[in-house]
């Protein structure tokens, strides 16, 4: 009995130690993420952004109709940065596994700078398995994923050639999420809209030596319903993938008509589906 009692005590002590490591890892990551969020937004001033479409004379017709729809009569917006929360599932079709995901995104609205942070939960028991962050500021990238709050399974450690491909994707990803702060999609020194047909247009983005574009699909309601990258680019998991992002369930939020349900699918060069992230956006805030 004494031996059994000692064994139970040792097992309990070990479990408490492991639980302590588990909790402390997630707490440390949360503290690091909070610091990065502050760094991202620290120098952003409140700006009033003019939404007058008369300034843009060469917009393709479906793009002009989209802006008229999404601006919803708004003539300007006063904002410093945007913050929202997400809930969804991340699916790996090959293994038929999925994770429940709780995440948040902070975005600067005048240039491609953002931070995404998320917890991947056990699909049934809902306890955190993986913590991940992806902070991008054009020439800086802080991406890291840790399993059980301790073991690093992904990090930013790439060659110069890989970095350019990854940064191009991250730049595009920012503009793929900009449908929820749509003034960021107006023509600028970074952005050009090119015509295709009555239901499609190209969104071409150039930032320094980074260049990429989306094929954008519009529906009869003048909503953006799909944004597809043309190229296969490096992602944070070191895979070369092409992205297809579907946008739906538009709602009026902060005076703008924006999608609240998004589905991202990533494809390998052979056409096989690599993974999906399906989620709803909640609590979109245009912060001043």
C-alpha positions in Angstrom: 0.0 0.0 0.0 2.8 2.4 0.9 4.5 1.8 -2.5 1.2 2.4 -4.3 0.5 5.6 -2.3 4.0 6.9 -3.1 3.4 6.1 -6.8 0.1 8.0 -6.8 1.7 11.0 -5.1 4.6 11.0 -7.6 2.1 10.8 -10.5 0.1 13.6 -9.1 3.2 15.7 -8.6 4.3 15.1 -12.1 0.9 16.0 -13.5 0.9 19.2 -11.5 4.4 20.1 -12.9 3.3 19.3 -16.5 0.1 21.4 -16.0 2.2 24.2 -14.7 4.5 24.1 -17.8 1.4 24.0 -20.0 -0.3 27.0 -18.4 2.9 29.0 -18.1 3.6 28.5 -21.8 0.3 29.9 -22.9 0.5 32.7 -20.4 4.0 33.6 -21.8 2.7 33.6 -25.3 -0.2 35.8 -24.4 2.1 38.3 -22.8 4.4 38.3 -25.9 1.4 38.8 -28.2 0.1 41.7 -26.2 3.5 43.4 -26.5 3.5 42.8 -30.3 0.0 44.3 -30.6 1.1 47.4 -28.8 4.2 47.7 -31.0 2.0 47.3 -34.2 -0.5 50.1 -33.2 1.8 52.4 -31.1 2.6 54.9 -33.9 -0.8 54.8 -35.7 -2.6 58.1 -35.5 -6.4 58.5 -35.9 -7.1 59.4 -39.6 -10.2 60.6 -41.5 -10.3 58.7 -44.8 -12.2 60.1 -47.7 -14.5 57.6 -49.4 -15.5 59.8 -52.4 -15.5 57.5 -55.4 -15.6 60.4 -57.8 -11.8 60.7 -57.3 -11.4 57.3 -59.1 -12.3 57.7 -62.8 -11.0 54.4 -64.1 -12.4 51.8 -61.7 -13.8 48.7 -63.5 -17.6 48.7 -63.3 -18.0 45.7 -60.9 -15.4 47.3 -58.6 -17.2 50.6 -58.6 -20.5 48.9 -57.8 -18.8 47.0 -55.0 -17.5 50.1 -53.3 -20.9 51.8 -53.6 -22.4 48.7 -51.9 -19.8 48.2 -49.2 -19.5 51.9 -48.3 -23.2 52.0 -47.8 -23.5 55.7 -48.1 -20.6 56.5 -45.9 -18.6 59.5 -47.2 -15.6 59.1 -44.8 -14.3 56.9 -41.9 -12.3 58.0 -38.9 -10.1 55.2 -37.7 -6.7 54.3 -36.3 -6.7 50.5 -36.7 -9.2 47.6 -36.9 -9.6 44.7 -34.5 -11.9 41.6 -34.6 -12.3 38.2 -33.2 -12.8 34.9 -35.1 -14.3 31.5 -34.3 -14.0 28.6 -36.7 -12.5 25.3 -37.6 -9.2 24.4 -39.3 -9.5 21.2 -41.4 -6.9 18.8 -42.7 -8.8 16.9 -45.4 -6.0 14.3 -46.0 -6.1 13.1 -42.4 -9.8 14.1 -41.8 -8.8 15.9 -38.7 -9.8 19.3 -37.6 -9.3 21.8 -34.8 -11.7 24.3 -33.3 -10.0 27.7 -33.5 -10.4 30.9 -31.5 -8.4 33.8 -32.8 -8.2 37.6 -33.3 -6.7 40.0 -35.8 -5.4 43.5 -35.5 -4.9 45.4 -38.8 -3.5 48.7 -39.8 -5.8 50.1 -42.5 -3.5 52.2 -44.6 -0.7 49.6 -45.4 -0.2 45.9 -45.2 0.6 45.5 -41.5 -1.3 43.1 -39.3 -1.2 40.6 -36.5 -3.2 37.3 -36.3 -3.1 35.2 -33.1 -5.0 32.0 -32.4 -5.6 29.0 -30.3 -6.1 25.6 -31.9 -8.4 23.6 -29.6 -9.0 19.8 -29.3 -12.1 19.2 -31.5 -14.1 17.5 -28.7 -12.6 18.4 -25.4 -11.9 22.0 -26.4 -8.6 22.4 -24.5 -5.8 24.3 -26.3 -3.3 22.2 -28.2 -1.5 24.8 -30.4 -0.9 28.5 -30.0 0.1 30.5 -33.1 0.8 34.0 -34.1 1.5 35.7 -37.4 2.6 39.3 -37.2 3.6 41.0 -40.5 4.8 44.6 -41.0 6.0 44.5 -44.7 9.7 44.0 -43.9 9.3 42.2 -40.6 7.6 38.9 -39.8 7.1 37.3 -36.4 5.5 34.0 -36.9 5.6 31.2 -34.3 3.5 28.2 -33.3 3.9 26.2 -30.1 2.4 22.9 -29.2 1.0 22.7 -25.7 2.5 26.1 -24.9 6.0 24.8 -25.0 7.4 23.1 -28.1 8.0 25.3 -31.1 6.7 23.6 -34.3 6.9 26.6 -36.7 9.0 29.8 -36.7 10.4 32.5 -39.0 13.6 31.1 -40.3 13.9 31.3 -44.1 16.4 32.0 -46.8 16.1 35.4 -48.7 14.4 33.7 -51.7 11.9 31.9 -49.4 11.3 35.1 -47.5 10.2 37.1 -50.6 7.7 34.4 -51.6 6.4 34.2 -48.0 6.2 38.0 -47.7 4.3 38.2 -51.0 1.7 35.8 -49.7 1.4 37.7 -46.4 1.0 41.0 -48.2 -1.8 39.4 -50.3 -3.4 37.8 -47.2 -3.7 41.2 -45.6 -5.6 42.5 -48.6 -7.7 39.4 -48.7 -9.0 40.3 -45.2 -9.4 44.0 -46.1 -13.0 43.3 -47.3 -13.8 44.0 -43.6 -12.2 47.4 -43.7 -12.9 48.0 -47.4 -11.4 51.5 -47.8 -8.0 49.7 -47.8 -8.9 48.3 -51.2 -9.3 51.7 -52.8 -6.7 52.5 -55.6 -3.5 53.8 -54.1 0.3 53.7 -54.7 0.1 50.1 -53.7 -3.2 49.0 -55.4 -4.5 48.9 -58.9 -7.8 47.4 -60.1 -7.7 45.9 -63.7 -10.8 44.9 -65.6 -11.6 41.3 -66.6 -15.4 41.1 -67.3 -18.7 42.1 -65.7 -18.3 39.6 -62.8 -14.5 39.7 -62.2 -11.6 42.0 -61.9 -7.9 41.8 -60.9 -6.6 43.3 -57.7 -2.9 44.0 -58.4 -0.8 44.9 -55.4 2.8 46.2 -55.5 4.8 47.1 -52.4 8.5 47.6 -53.0 9.8 44.5 -54.5 6.7 42.5 -53.5 4.1 42.0 -56.2 1.1 39.8 -56.5 -2.6 39.8 -57.5 -6.0 38.3 -56.8 -8.7 37.3 -59.3 -11.8 38.8 -57.5 -15.3 37.6 -58.2 -18.5 39.7 -57.6 -22.1 38.5 -57.4 -25.3 40.1 -58.5 -25.6 42.0 -55.2 -22.2 43.7 -55.9 -20.5 41.7 -53.1 -17.1 40.3 -53.3 -17.6 36.5 -53.0 -14.2 35.1 -53.9 -10.5 36.2 -54.0 -8.1 33.7 -55.6 -4.3 34.1 -55.8 -2.8 33.3 -59.2 0.5 32.0 -58.0 1.7 29.3 -55.6 3.6 30.9 -52.8 5.4 29.9 -49.6 3.2 29.7 -46.5 4.2 29.7 -42.8 4.2 25.9 -42.8 6.9 25.9 -45.5 4.4 24.5 -48.1 4.0 26.1 -51.6 0.2 26.7 -51.9 -2.4 28.7 -53.8 -5.2 30.3 -51.8 -8.9 30.6 -52.6 -10.9 32.8 -50.1 -14.7 32.8 -50.2 -16.6 35.7 -48.5 -20.3 35.6 -47.5 -23.0 36.6 -45.0 -22.6 40.3 -45.4 -23.9 42.4 -42.6 -23.9 46.1 -41.8 -21.2 46.7 -39.2 -19.9 50.2 -38.2 -22.0 51.5 -41.1 -20.3 49.4 -43.8 -21.5 46.2 -45.5 -18.9 43.5 -44.8 -18.7 39.7 -44.9 -18.8 37.9 -41.6 -18.3 34.3 -42.9 -15.0 33.4 -44.6 -13.7 30.1 -46.0 -10.1 29.7 -47.0 -8.9 26.8 -49.0 -5.2 26.1 -49.9 -4.2 24.0 -52.8 -1.0 22.2 -53.7 0.6 22.5 -57.2 -0.9 19.2 -58.2 -4.4 20.6 -57.5 -5.0 18.6 -54.3 -6.6 20.4 -51.4 -4.1 20.9 -48.6 -6.3 22.5 -45.8 -9.3 24.7 -45.0 -10.0 27.4 -42.5 -13.7 28.2 -42.1 -14.7 30.9 -39.6 -17.0 33.7 -38.6 -15.8 37.1 -37.8 -17.2 38.7 -34.6 -17.0 42.1 -32.9 -15.4 44.1 -35.7 -14.1 47.4 -34.1 -12.8 50.4 -36.0 -10.7 51.8 -33.2 -9.9 55.5 -32.8 
